[in-house]
Amino acid sequence: MSTAVLEAATVPLLINGKWTRPDADSFGDVFNPSTGDVIAKVPMCGAKEVDAAVEAGSRAFVTWSTTPVTKRAAVMFKFRQLIEQHFDELCRICTRENGKTPEESKGDVKRGMEVGEFCCGLPHILKGESLPQIADEIDAFTTREPIGVCAGITPFNFPAMVPLWMYPMAITCGNTFVLKPSEKVPLTAVRMGELLMEAGLPEGVFNIVHGGREVVDALCTHPKVASLSFVGSTRVAQHVYELGCKHGKRVQSAGGAKNVLLVMPDAEPDSTLRAILGSAFGNAGQRCMAGSVLMGVGRNADELRDRVVDGLSKLKVDDTLANPKADMGPVIDGVARDRIVKTIKRVPGEGAQIVADGTSLARDRGFFVGPTLVDHVRPEMGVFTEEIFGPVLTMLRPRTLDEAIAWMNTVQYGNGASIFTASGSTARQFVREIQAGMCGVNVGVPAPIALFSFSGWNQSFFGDLHVQGVEGMMFYTRQKCVLSRWDKNYVRQHGW
């Protein structure tokens, strides 16, 4: 196992195939959120390091872009094999720096691996189209060509999965890549980078830089960066989109969310409760597909609330490394904990009711907030309209399906929405009318697998082509159309 990951005092950069530790002016703390201990220091780099990484990628693009796609895919096959071999190690790193449970870390790595598996099949998808005799003596065909140096800016909540949404696709399509992982969880990204190098990727094709806004802005404005992929808050997503587009980049920029779990009176109670708890409190509510709004429609709202409260009382919140059987771990750091607690504390002043209070959870160490349920929320309240990004579930009580859909469609976001019902016509109306890019029917987290794109709408996504699936391939390539004409009479006249 590499010493660069778990034991490093300073997290290294990867530039042109070399691991280095820069003399940065400032460093950020990487915590174990379960204990609050600092486990590493991450350098807060700037434009200098970004330029070195981009230049390395630009030089490598010359040969990597012309490498046969089957050979590029072979590297991805080997990378996938190495991830499987080091699966337990990667999951432990993920849990250690993020705080999610071991089972959640397994899901994090596995869902990322799905994109790598998809990329192993890219030679087939990249074949293009052809049409002979599109006009007299003229044939046509298209190809998909790589675009250059691509960059990815990724969040803390999925240290493995979200970066793997990006660079396997970009690299297999023939591009080179610069990754800026979240400065809060850089260790998983570094270990993945080591495995990618071990898989046989040439120097400079994949690079890693660390830092904050200075690095983000440098990537958005660098003249040799062709595209930007981002996942994070809506505020930063919009900034990346606007700045990147202003400087001529392709941009896919995924932002925040406020996802609804709509429960009809005819919903199956036990499976619905399991889905609610997993969706709202998995990863301590720190995911853009978390079900953060619960709507109990009609006569069974009280019963639904009581079942959820009972379920919350049985969730074990604990140190996720020390207790692998914990149901929920901490939030990412003290800043997040204090922000979430502040949000919960203001609820009574808005007129809502806290029926399960996570602020009462007592912990001497770590960054813990217990699972929280807020009832009698109204559409005009901040706890309904704002993304909390923590283990807080807000409950509304619409009288009808129409009212529930109308309330949800007033929210600025549009990532995910799920309905729980035994009625096909009810589900059909919900899916057709809800303003969200990913919908679930009796599914708590309607996030698609790698074959389909992660399709946020409205303020949940800025751009055109989403990550994953065929849209991801199209984002990292551009089409070339070739028309050819061979005049047979001319050839005959010259004796060829």
C-alpha positions as CSV (number, residue, x, y, z in Angstrom):
1,M,0.0,0.0,0.0
2,S,1.3,3.5,-0.9
3,T,2.7,5.6,1.9
4,A,1.7,8.7,-0.1
5,V,-1.9,8.3,1.0
6,L,-2.4,7.3,4.6
7,E,0.8,8.5,6.3
8,A,1.7,11.6,4.4
9,A,2.0,14.8,6.4
10,T,1.5,16.7,3.2
11,V,-0.8,15.5,0.4
12,P,1.2,15.4,-2.9
13,L,0.4,16.7,-6.3
14,L,0.6,14.7,-9.5
15,I,2.1,16.6,-12.4
16,N,3.5,15.0,-15.5
17,G,3.6,11.6,-13.9
18,K,5.6,12.8,-10.8
19,W,4.4,13.0,-7.2
20,T,5.6,16.3,-5.6
21,R,4.9,18.3,-2.4
22,P,5.0,22.0,-3.2
23,D,6.2,24.7,-0.9
24,A,2.8,26.3,-0.5
25,D,2.1,29.4,1.5
26,S,-0.8,27.8,3.3
27,F,-2.2,24.4,4.0
28,G,-5.7,23.1,4.8
29,D,-6.5,20.4,7.4
30,V,-7.8,17.0,6.3
31,F,-9.9,15.6,9.2
32,N,-11.1,12.3,10.3
33,P,-14.7,13.6,10.9
34,S,-15.5,10.9,13.3
35,T,-12.8,12.0,15.8
36,G,-11.9,15.5,14.7
37,D,-8.3,14.5,14.4
38,V,-6.1,16.1,11.6
39,I,-4.9,13.2,9.4
40,A,-3.1,15.2,6.7
41,K,-2.3,18.6,5.4
42,V,-3.3,19.6,1.9
43,P,-1.4,22.4,0.0
44,M,-3.5,25.3,-1.1
45,C,-2.0,25.8,-4.5
46,G,-2.5,28.5,-7.1
47,A,-2.1,29.5,-10.7
48,K,1.5,28.3,-10.8
49,E,0.7,24.7,-10.1
50,V,-2.4,24.8,-12.3
51,D,-0.3,26.0,-15.2
52,A,2.3,23.2,-14.7
53,A,-0.5,20.6,-14.7
54,V,-2.2,22.0,-17.7
55,E,1.0,22.3,-19.7
56,A,1.8,18.7,-18.8
57,G,-1.6,17.7,-20.1
58,S,-1.2,19.8,-23.2
59,R,2.1,18.1,-24.1
60,A,0.7,14.6,-23.4
61,F,-2.4,15.3,-25.5
62,V,-0.4,15.3,-28.7
63,T,0.3,11.5,-28.5
64,W,-2.5,10.3,-26.2
65,S,-5.2,11.7,-28.6
66,T,-3.8,9.7,-31.5
67,T,-3.4,6.5,-29.4
68,P,-5.8,3.9,-30.7
69,V,-9.0,3.9,-28.7
70,T,-8.7,0.2,-28.0
71,K,-5.4,0.8,-26.2
72,R,-6.9,3.7,-24.2
73,A,-9.7,1.3,-23.2
74,A,-7.2,-1.3,-22.2
75,V,-5.7,1.1,-19.7
76,M,-9.2,1.5,-18.3
77,F,-9.7,-2.3,-18.1
78,K,-6.5,-2.5,-16.0
79,F,-7.5,0.4,-13.8
80,R,-10.9,-1.2,-13.1
81,Q,-9.0,-4.4,-12.2
82,L,-6.7,-2.5,-9.8
83,I,-9.7,-0.8,-8.1
84,E,-11.2,-4.3,-7.5
85,Q,-7.9,-5.5,-6.0
86,H,-7.6,-2.5,-3.7
87,F,-11.3,-2.2,-3.0
88,D,-11.2,-2.6,0.8
89,E,-8.3,-0.2,1.1
90,L,-10.0,2.5,-1.0
91,C,-13.2,2.1,1.0
92,R,-11.3,2.6,4.3
93,I,-9.6,5.7,3.0
94,C,-12.9,7.1,1.9
95,T,-14.5,6.4,5.3
96,R,-11.5,7.8,7.2
97,E,-11.5,11.2,5.4
98,N,-15.2,11.6,4.7
99,G,-16.9,10.0,7.7
100,K,-19.4,7.9,5.8
101,T,-20.1,4.4,6.9
102,P,-18.2,1.4,5.5
103,E,-21.3,0.3,3.5
104,E,-21.7,3.8,2.1
105,S,-18.0,3.9,1.1
106,K,-18.5,0.6,-0.7
107,G,-21.3,2.2,-2.6
108,D,-19.2,5.3,-3.3
109,V,-16.4,3.2,-4.9
110,K,-18.7,0.7,-6.7
111,R,-20.8,3.5,-8.3
112,G,-17.6,5.1,-9.6
113,M,-16.4,1.8,-10.9
114,E,-19.6,1.6,-13.0
115,V,-18.4,4.6,-15.1
116,G,-15.0,2.9,-15.6
117,E,-16.8,-0.2,-16.8
118,F,-18.9,1.9,-19.2
119,C,-15.7,3.5,-20.5
120,C,-14.3,0.0,-21.3
121,G,-17.0,-0.1,-24.0
122,L,-16.3,3.3,-25.5
123,P,-14.6,2.0,-28.6
124,H,-18.1,0.8,-29.7
125,I,-19.8,4.1,-28.8
126,L,-17.1,6.3,-30.5
127,K,-17.5,4.6,-33.9
128,G,-19.5,7.4,-35.4
129,E,-22.0,7.2,-38.3
130,S,-21.8,6.8,-42.1
131,L,-24.1,7.1,-45.1
132,P,-22.8,6.2,-48.5
133,Q,-24.3,8.0,-51.5
134,I,-25.7,10.9,-49.5
135,A,-25.7,12.7,-52.9
136,D,-24.5,11.7,-56.4
137,E,-21.0,10.2,-56.0
138,I,-20.7,11.6,-52.4
139,D,-20.3,9.5,-49.3
140,A,-20.5,10.9,-45.7
141,F,-19.2,9.7,-42.4
142,T,-18.7,11.2,-38.9
143,T,-16.1,10.7,-36.2
144,R,-15.9,11.8,-32.5
145,E,-12.6,13.6,-31.8
146,P,-11.1,14.5,-28.4
147,I,-11.1,18.1,-27.4
148,G,-7.9,18.7,-25.4
149,V,-7.1,19.2,-21.7
150,C,-10.1,18.7,-19.5
151,A,-10.5,19.7,-15.9
152,G,-12.6,18.4,-13.0
153,I,-13.5,20.1,-9.8
154,T,-15.1,17.7,-7.3
155,P,-16.9,17.9,-3.9
156,F,-16.2,16.2,-0.5
157,N,-19.3,14.1,-0.3
158,F,-18.2,11.3,-2.8
159,P,-14.4,11.2,-2.8
160,A,-14.3,8.2,-5.2
161,M,-17.6,8.3,-7.3
162,V,-17.8,11.9,-8.5
163,P,-14.2,12.1,-9.8
164,L,-14.7,8.8,-11.5
165,W,-17.8,10.3,-13.2
166,M,-15.3,12.5,-15.1
167,Y,-11.7,11.5,-15.8
168,P,-12.3,7.9,-17.0
169,M,-14.7,9.2,-19.7
170,A,-12.4,12.1,-20.7
171,I,-9.3,10.0,-20.8
172,T,-10.7,7.1,-22.7
173,C,-12.1,9.5,-25.3
174,G,-8.5,10.7,-25.9
175,N,-8.3,13.8,-23.7
176,T,-5.9,14.6,-20.9
177,F,-7.2,15.6,-17.5
178,V,-6.4,17.9,-14.5
179,L,-8.4,16.9,-11.3
180,K,-8.9,19.3,-8.4
181,P,-10.5,17.2,-5.7
182,S,-12.1,18.8,-2.7
183,E,-9.4,20.0,-0.3
184,K,-11.4,18.3,2.5
185,V,-11.0,14.7,1.0
186,P,-7.9,14.6,-1.2
187,L,-6.6,11.2,-0.1
188,T,-9.0,9.0,-2.0
189,A,-8.2,10.9,-5.2
190,V,-4.5,10.5,-4.7
191,R,-4.7,6.8,-4.2
192,M,-6.9,6.5,-7.3
193,G,-4.2,8.5,-9.2
194,E,-1.6,6.0,-8.1
195,L,-3.6,3.1,-9.4
196,L,-4.2,4.9,-12.6
197,M,-0.5,5.3,-13.1
198,E,0.0,1.7,-12.2
199,A,-2.5,0.8,-14.9
200,G,-0.1,2.1,-17.5
201,L,-1.4,5.6,-18.2
202,P,1.4,7.7,-19.8
203,E,2.9,10.7,-18.0
204,G,0.9,13.9,-18.1
205,V,-2.4,12.3,-19.2
206,F,-3.8,12.6,-15.6
207,N,-2.7,15.3,-13.2
208,I,-3.9,16.3,-9.7
209,V,-3.7,19.8,-8.1
210,H,-5.1,20.8,-4.7
211,G,-6.5,24.1,-3.4
212,G,-9.4,26.4,-3.2
213,R,-10.9,29.2,-5.2
214,E,-7.6,30.4,-6.7
215,V,-7.1,27.0,-8.3
216,V,-10.8,26.9,-9.4
217,D,-10.5,30.3,-11.1
218,A,-7.1,29.4,-12.7
219,L,-8.7,26.3,-14.3
220,C,-11.7,28.3,-15.5
221,T,-9.5,30.9,-17.2
222,H,-6.5,28.9,-18.4
223,P,-6.3,29.3,-22.2
224,K,-5.3,25.6,-22.7
225,V,-8.2,24.1,-20.7
226,A,-10.9,22.9,-23.2
227,S,-13.6,21.9,-20.7
228,L,-14.7,22.0,-17.1
229,S,-16.7,19.5,-15.1
230,F,-18.0,20.6,-11.7
231,V,-20.1,19.2,-8.9
232,G,-20.8,21.2,-5.7
233,S,-23.1,24.0,-4.4
234,T,-25.3,26.0,-6.7
235,R,-23.5,29.2,-5.9
236,V,-20.1,27.8,-7.0
237,A,-21.6,25.9,-9.9
238,Q,-23.0,29.1,-11.4
239,H,-19.7,30.8,-10.8
240,V,-17.7,28.0,-12.6
241,Y,-20.3,28.0,-15.4
242,E,-20.2,31.7,-16.0
243,L,-16.4,32.1,-15.7
244,G,-15.7,29.1,-17.8
245,C,-18.1,30.0,-20.5
246,K,-16.7,33.5,-20.6
247,H,-13.3,32.1,-21.3
248,G,-14.5,29.8,-24.1
249,K,-14.7,26.5,-22.2
250,R,-17.3,23.7,-22.4
251,V,-18.8,23.5,-19.0
252,Q,-21.0,20.9,-17.2
253,S,-21.7,22.3,-13.7
254,A,-23.9,20.4,-11.3
255,G,-25.2,22.3,-8.2
256,G,-27.4,21.8,-5.2
257,A,-30.8,20.3,-4.7
258,K,-33.9,20.0,-2.6
259,N,-35.3,16.6,-3.4
260,V,-38.9,15.5,-2.5
261,L,-40.1,12.2,-1.1
262,L,-43.8,12.2,-1.8
263,V,-45.8,9.6,0.1
264,M,-49.4,8.8,-0.9
265,P,-51.9,7.2,1.5
266,D,-51.7,3.9,-0.5
267,A,-47.9,3.5,-0.3
268,E,-46.5,0.3,1.1
269,P,-45.5,1.3,4.7
270,D,-42.4,-0.8,5.5
271,S,-40.4,-0.4,2.2
272,T,-41.4,3.3,2.1
273,L,-40.0,3.9,5.5
274,R,-36.7,2.1,4.6
275,A,-36.4,4.2,1.5
276,I,-37.1,7.5,3.4
277,L,-34.5,6.8,6.1
278,G,-31.8,5.7,3.6
279,S,-32.5,8.6,1.2
280,A,-32.6,11.4,3.9
281,F,-29.9,10.2,6.3
282,G,-27.5,8.2,4.1
283,N,-24.1,9.9,4.0
284,A,-25.5,12.1,6.9
285,G,-27.7,13.8,4.3
286,Q,-24.6,15.2,2.5
287,R,-25.5,14.3,-1.1
288,C,-27.2,16.1,-3.9
289,M,-29.7,13.3,-4.3
290,A,-30.7,13.2,-0.6
291,G,-34.4,13.2,0.0
292,S,-34.6,16.3,2.2
293,V,-38.3,17.1,1.8
294,L,-41.0,14.6,3.0
295,M,-44.5,15.2,1.9
296,G,-47.3,13.1,3.5
297,V,-50.4,13.6,1.4
298,G,-53.8,13.5,2.9
299,R,-55.1,11.5,5.8
300,N,-52.1,9.5,6.8
301,A,-49.6,12.3,7.5
302,D,-49.6,11.8,11.3
303,E,-49.0,8.1,11.0
304,L,-46.2,8.7,8.5
305,R,-44.5,11.2,10.8
306,D,-44.7,8.8,13.8
307,R,-43.2,6.0,11.8
308,V,-40.3,8.2,10.7
309,V,-39.7,9.4,14.3
310,D,-39.7,5.7,15.5
311,G,-37.2,4.8,12.7
312,L,-34.9,7.7,13.6
313,S,-34.8,6.6,17.2
314,K,-33.3,3.3,16.1
315,L,-30.5,4.7,13.9
316,K,-27.1,4.2,15.4
317,V,-24.9,7.3,15.0
318,D,-21.3,6.6,15.7
319,D,-17.6,6.7,14.7
320,T,-17.7,4.9,11.4
321,L,-14.2,3.5,11.6
322,A,-14.5,2.3,15.1
323,N,-18.0,0.9,14.6
324,P,-18.5,-0.6,11.2
325,K,-22.2,-1.3,12.1
326,A,-23.0,2.4,12.5
327,D,-26.1,3.5,10.5
328,M,-24.9,7.1,10.2
329,G,-21.6,9.0,10.7
330,P,-20.6,12.6,11.2
331,V,-20.8,15.5,8.9
332,I,-17.6,16.6,7.1
333,D,-16.2,19.2,9.5
334,G,-17.0,21.7,12.3
335,V,-18.0,24.4,10.0
336,A,-20.7,22.1,8.5
337,R,-21.8,21.0,11.9
338,D,-22.2,24.5,13.2
339,R,-24.1,25.6,10.1
340,I,-26.6,22.7,10.3
341,V,-27.1,23.2,14.0
342,K,-27.8,26.9,13.4
343,T,-30.4,26.1,10.8
344,I,-32.2,23.7,13.1
345,K,-32.2,26.2,16.0
346,R,-34.0,28.8,13.8
347,V,-36.9,26.4,12.9
348,P,-39.2,27.3,15.8
349,G,-39.0,31.0,14.9
350,E,-40.3,30.2,11.4
351,G,-43.3,28.4,12.8
352,A,-42.3,24.8,12.2
353,Q,-42.0,22.0,14.8
354,I,-38.9,20.0,15.6
355,V,-40.1,16.5,16.3
356,A,-36.7,14.8,16.3
357,D,-33.8,17.1,17.4
358,G,-30.3,16.0,16.2
359,T,-28.7,18.9,18.1
360,S,-29.2,17.0,21.3
361,L,-26.7,14.3,20.2
362,A,-23.8,14.5,22.7
363,R,-20.3,13.7,21.4
364,D,-17.0,14.6,22.9
365,R,-15.2,14.2,19.6
366,G,-16.0,14.5,16.0
367,F,-18.4,16.5,14.0
368,F,-21.8,14.9,14.7
369,V,-25.4,16.1,14.1
370,G,-28.1,13.6,14.8
371,P,-30.9,12.8,12.4
372,T,-33.5,15.5,12.6
373,L,-37.2,15.7,11.5
374,V,-39.0,19.1,11.2
375,D,-42.8,18.9,10.8
376,H,-45.5,21.4,9.8
377,V,-43.2,23.1,7.4
378,R,-44.8,25.5,4.9
379,P,-43.6,26.3,1.3
380,E,-42.6,29.9,2.2
381,M,-40.2,28.8,5.0
382,G,-36.4,28.8,4.5
383,V,-36.0,25.2,5.7
384,F,-38.1,24.2,2.7
385,T,-36.6,26.5,0.0
386,E,-32.9,26.3,1.1
387,E,-30.5,23.4,0.7
388,I,-29.4,22.3,4.2
389,F,-27.0,19.5,3.1
390,G,-27.1,17.6,6.3
391,P,-29.2,15.0,8.3
392,V,-32.3,17.2,8.4
393,L,-35.6,16.1,6.9
394,T,-38.4,18.6,6.6
395,M,-42.0,17.5,6.4
396,L,-44.9,19.2,4.6
397,R,-48.6,18.2,4.6
398,P,-50.2,18.9,1.2
399,R,-53.9,18.0,1.0
400,T,-53.7,16.6,-2.6
401,L,-51.2,15.4,-5.2
402,D,-51.8,18.5,-7.2
403,E,-50.9,20.7,-4.2
404,A,-47.8,18.7,-3.5
405,I,-46.5,19.0,-7.1
406,A,-47.3,22.7,-7.1
407,W,-45.4,23.2,-3.9
408,M,-42.4,21.3,-5.1
409,N,-42.3,23.1,-8.5
410,T,-41.8,26.4,-6.7
411,V,-38.3,25.4,-5.5
412,Q,-35.4,26.7,-7.6
413,Y,-33.7,23.3,-7.8
414,G,-34.5,20.3,-10.0
415,N,-32.4,17.4,-9.2
416,G,-34.5,14.5,-8.0
417,A,-38.0,13.6,-6.8
418,S,-39.6,10.4,-5.8
419,I,-43.2,9.2,-5.2
420,F,-44.4,6.2,-3.1
421,T,-47.7,4.8,-4.3
422,A,-49.5,1.7,-5.5
423,S,-51.3,3.7,-8.2
424,G,-50.0,3.7,-11.7
425,S,-52.0,6.8,-12.7
426,T,-50.8,8.7,-9.7
427,A,-47.2,7.9,-10.4
428,R,-47.7,8.8,-14.1
429,Q,-49.0,12.2,-13.2
430,F,-46.2,12.9,-10.8
431,V,-43.5,11.9,-13.3
432,R,-45.0,14.0,-16.0
433,E,-45.6,17.1,-14.0
434,I,-42.7,17.3,-11.5
435,Q,-39.9,19.7,-12.5
436,A,-36.9,17.5,-11.8
437,G,-34.5,15.7,-14.1
438,M,-34.4,12.4,-12.2
439,C,-37.6,10.8,-10.9
440,G,-38.3,7.7,-8.8
441,V,-41.4,5.6,-8.3
442,N,-41.1,3.7,-5.0
443,V,-37.3,4.4,-5.2
444,G,-35.7,6.6,-2.5
445,V,-32.6,7.8,-4.5
446,P,-33.4,8.0,-8.2
447,A,-29.8,8.4,-9.2
448,P,-29.1,6.6,-12.5
449,I,-26.4,4.1,-13.1
450,A,-23.5,4.9,-15.5
451,L,-25.5,3.9,-18.6
452,F,-27.7,7.0,-18.2
453,S,-26.8,10.6,-17.6
454,F,-27.1,12.3,-14.2
455,S,-29.8,14.8,-15.4
456,G,-30.3,17.7,-13.0
457,W,-32.6,20.6,-14.1
458,N,-33.0,24.2,-13.3
459,Q,-30.6,25.6,-10.6
460,S,-29.3,22.1,-10.0
461,F,-27.4,22.1,-13.3
462,F,-25.7,24.7,-15.6
463,G,-24.8,23.6,-19.0
464,D,-26.1,21.3,-21.7
465,L,-24.5,17.8,-21.7
466,H,-24.5,16.0,-18.3
467,V,-22.0,13.6,-16.8
468,Q,-22.2,9.8,-17.4
469,G,-23.7,7.9,-20.3
470,V,-23.7,8.9,-23.9
471,E,-24.0,12.6,-22.9
472,G,-20.8,12.3,-21.1
473,M,-19.0,10.9,-24.2
474,M,-20.5,13.8,-26.3
475,F,-19.2,16.4,-23.8
476,Y,-15.7,15.1,-24.0
477,T,-15.6,14.9,-27.8
478,R,-16.6,16.9,-30.8
479,Q,-18.0,15.7,-34.1
480,K,-16.1,15.8,-37.4
481,C,-18.2,15.2,-40.5
482,V,-16.4,14.1,-43.7
483,L,-17.9,14.3,-47.2
484,S,-15.9,12.5,-50.0
485,R,-16.5,12.5,-53.7
486,W,-14.7,10.2,-56.2
487,D,-15.5,10.8,-59.8
488,K,-15.4,7.5,-61.6
489,N,-15.4,9.1,-65.0
490,Y,-12.3,11.1,-64.1
491,V,-10.5,8.0,-62.9
492,R,-11.3,6.1,-66.1
493,Q,-10.0,9.0,-68.3
494,H,-6.7,8.8,-66.5
495,G,-6.4,5.1,-66.7
496,W,-6.4,4.5,-62.9
